[in-house]
Amino acid sequence: MFALGRVDKGVNCSVVGCANKAVRSLSRSDIGSSGLSVGGEGRRAYLCHDHYKAWKKATKNSRSLERSRW
């Protein structure tokens, strides 16, 4: 099986102070409103399981409102 993305290749979490392996990739603009301090550069940010859960919980209302506009 081919590893297509950086998450499959084993990139670390982009949150400052975290060294866990990333499980999800999100755009930096999506993470900006959640309160997580993301370091590094580029358009994408990578989150480990724990920080992805924190992002989901912090942005639950805004994502729900965004889906209802469709």
C-alpha positions in Angstrom: 0.0 0.0 0.0 1.2 3.5 -0.9 1.6 6.3 1.7 0.1 9.2 -0.1 0.0 12.0 2.5 2.2 13.3 5.2 0.0 11.8 8.0 0.6 8.3 6.5 4.3 9.0 6.3 4.4 9.8 10.1 4.5 13.5 10.5 4.3 14.8 14.1 1.5 17.0 15.6 1.9 20.7 14.8 0.7 22.0 18.2 3.5 23.6 20.2 5.0 21.3 22.8 3.4 18.1 21.4 5.5 15.3 19.9 2.8 12.7 19.2 2.1 11.3 15.7 -0.5 13.2 13.7 -3.8 11.5 12.7 -5.5 14.3 10.9 -4.6 17.2 8.7 -6.5 20.5 8.7 -6.1 23.9 7.2 -4.5 26.5 9.4 -7.5 28.8 9.0 -9.8 26.1 10.5 -7.6 25.7 13.5 -7.1 29.4 14.2 -10.5 29.8 15.9 -10.1 26.9 18.3 -7.5 28.3 20.6 -4.8 25.7 19.8 -1.3 27.2 19.4 0.0 25.8 16.2 3.7 26.3 15.3 5.5 26.0 12.0 4.6 27.2 8.6 2.6 26.1 5.6 -1.1 25.9 4.7 -1.8 22.6 6.6 -1.5 21.8 10.2 -1.3 18.3 11.6 -3.1 17.2 14.8 -2.7 14.1 17.0 -5.7 12.3 18.4 -5.9 14.3 21.6 -5.6 17.7 19.9 -8.0 16.7 17.2 -10.6 15.9 19.8 -10.0 19.2 21.5 -10.4 21.0 18.2 -13.7 19.2 17.5 -15.0 20.1 20.9 -14.0 23.8 20.6 -15.5 24.2 17.1 -18.6 22.1 17.5 -21.1 25.1 17.3 -19.4 26.9 14.5 -19.1 23.7 12.4 -22.8 23.0 13.0 -23.8 26.4 11.9 -21.6 26.1 8.8 -23.3 22.8 7.8 -26.8 24.3 8.3 -26.0 27.0 5.7 -25.8 24.4 2.9 
